[in-house]
Amino acid sequence: VSLLFTNVPVVGQLIAGLVGLIPNCAASVIITELYLEGIIGIGSMMSGLLVGAGVGLLILFRVNRRHIKENLTILGILYAFGVVWGVIIEAFSGLFV
């Protein structure tokens, strides 16, 4: 499984971003543990942590029920920005080590 995160470009960031969408701080703990164990890189870690909004997304979808399309747009933008910045951070990760 770790080869999927490290050998295929961008896949690690996409998967970590999806894990980051889980509305709980357990997702952040899992992502951080995977990084500390060397299974994912810094870009994947940052993707998951940047996408993580805690229970904020649940509240958005509950309070703003009439505008599901708007909520999904916000969710999509959040996910896209997290993944894009994760890819950028991974690309420049050699500068930080």
C-alpha positions as CSV (number, residue, x, y, z in Angstrom):
1,V,0.0,0.0,0.0
2,S,2.8,2.4,0.8
3,L,4.2,2.0,-2.7
4,L,0.9,3.4,-4.1
5,F,1.5,6.6,-2.1
6,T,5.2,7.0,-2.9
7,N,5.6,5.7,-6.4
8,V,2.6,7.1,-8.3
9,P,2.7,10.9,-8.5
10,V,-0.4,12.8,-7.2
11,V,-2.3,9.6,-6.1
12,G,-1.1,10.0,-2.5
13,Q,-2.3,13.5,-2.4
14,L,-5.7,12.6,-3.9
15,I,-6.2,9.7,-1.4
16,A,-5.0,11.7,1.6
17,G,-7.3,14.5,0.6
18,L,-10.3,12.1,0.7
19,V,-9.2,10.8,4.1
20,G,-9.0,14.5,5.2
21,L,-12.6,15.0,4.4
22,I,-13.7,12.5,7.1
23,P,-15.4,14.8,9.6
24,N,-13.4,13.9,12.7
25,C,-10.0,14.6,14.2
26,A,-9.2,10.9,13.9
27,A,-8.5,11.5,10.2
28,S,-5.8,14.1,11.1
29,V,-4.3,11.7,13.6
30,I,-4.2,8.9,11.0
31,I,-2.7,11.1,8.3
32,T,0.0,12.4,10.8
33,E,0.8,8.8,11.9
34,L,1.2,7.7,8.3
35,Y,3.6,10.5,7.7
36,L,5.6,9.8,10.9
37,E,5.9,6.1,9.9
38,G,7.2,7.1,6.5
39,I,4.3,5.7,4.5
40,I,3.2,9.0,3.0
41,G,5.3,12.1,2.1
42,I,4.9,15.6,3.3
43,G,2.8,16.6,0.3
44,S,0.3,13.9,1.0
45,M,0.2,14.8,4.7
46,M,-0.4,18.4,3.9
47,S,-3.1,17.5,1.4
48,G,-5.1,15.6,4.0
49,L,-4.6,18.2,6.7
50,L,-5.4,21.1,4.5
51,V,-8.7,19.5,3.4
52,G,-9.7,18.6,6.9
53,A,-12.4,20.9,8.1
54,G,-13.5,18.9,11.1
55,V,-17.2,18.9,11.6
56,G,-17.5,22.2,9.8
57,L,-18.6,20.5,6.6
58,L,-21.3,18.6,8.5
59,I,-22.6,21.8,9.9
60,L,-22.5,23.5,6.5
61,F,-24.6,20.7,4.9
62,R,-27.0,20.6,7.8
63,V,-27.6,24.4,8.0
64,N,-27.5,25.1,4.3
65,R,-29.8,22.2,3.2
66,R,-31.5,24.1,0.4
67,H,-28.3,24.8,-1.4
68,I,-26.8,21.4,-1.9
69,K,-25.1,22.5,-5.2
70,E,-23.4,25.4,-3.4
71,N,-22.3,23.1,-0.6
72,L,-20.8,20.6,-3.1
73,T,-19.0,23.5,-4.8
74,I,-17.5,24.6,-1.5
75,L,-16.5,21.0,-0.8
76,G,-14.9,20.6,-4.3
77,I,-13.0,23.8,-4.0
78,L,-11.7,22.8,-0.5
79,Y,-10.6,19.4,-1.8
80,A,-9.0,20.8,-5.0
81,F,-7.0,23.5,-3.1
82,G,-5.8,20.9,-0.6
83,V,-4.7,18.5,-3.3
84,V,-3.0,21.2,-5.4
85,W,-1.1,22.6,-2.5
86,G,-0.1,19.1,-1.5
87,V,1.3,18.5,-5.0
88,I,3.2,21.8,-4.8
89,I,4.6,21.0,-1.4
90,E,5.6,17.5,-2.5
91,A,7.3,19.0,-5.6
92,F,9.4,21.3,-3.4
93,S,9.9,18.9,-0.5
94,G,13.5,18.5,-1.3
95,L,14.1,22.1,-0.5
96,F,12.8,21.6,3.1
97,V,14.8,18.6,4.1
